[in-house]
Amino acid sequence: MKKNMGEKDRVFRLFLGTLLLVYGVVFLNPVGIFGLIPLATGLTGYCPLYDLLGIKSFRFED
């Protein structure tokens, strides 16, 4: 799978995903499940929406 996300983008998504999951667990709120999306894209470095829109925040070609 090609990467289409840069380092800062990935770190931000990992932080956001973790924050949402923790929020969901602490406050027993189902919104926390949405934290899995940025967490998964941050871990893989690939965002399907970026691919669909032709956006690339990754600097170098594979």
Helices and strands as residue ranges (DSSP letters): H 7-26, G 30-35, H 36-44, H 48-53
